[in-house]
Structures are given as C-alpha cells and as structure tokens.
Amino acid sequence: MHMELSTKYNAEVKNSLRKCIMLSKPDISFDDIAGCEYAKECIKMAFVVPEVSPHLFNKNIRPW
C-alpha cells in the first residue's frame, strides 16, 4: 500500500514539474514588467550577473 501511494505521488509531482519547465525562451525582458523594481534587481543580482560575469565570483565570493 505504501509503495502504491509513493509511486502515485511521484508521478503527480513529475507531471506538475513538467508543466513548469519552459521549452523555449519567452520573448520578454525586465523592461516588459512594470513595478517591482526591488524584486527585479534581486533577480538580476542572483541570476543574471553571475551568468554574464562569472569572473566576479570566486571560491570566497559566490552568487546566492
């Protein structure tokens, strides 16, 4: 019984995750999003800057 529930739960999780994965890059930029400047800046600092400037980070200074 426990294994049945686990298998069913795993299948549901996998299906939910598949819906969240983007298969193509959307045609949108930060300029298309109004407001939330602080949130956009946090996203840029956590994801964009380390990607475009990896030389700024070393073993002592890492991105979030």
LINZIBEL-V337645 format. One record per pair of residues at least 12 apart in sequence whose C-alpha atoms are under 6 Angstrom apart, sorted by the first residue. I is the first residue (numbers start at 1). J is the second residue. Records with the same first field share a line. If there is no record, write none. Layout:
I->J  J
This chain:
46->63  64
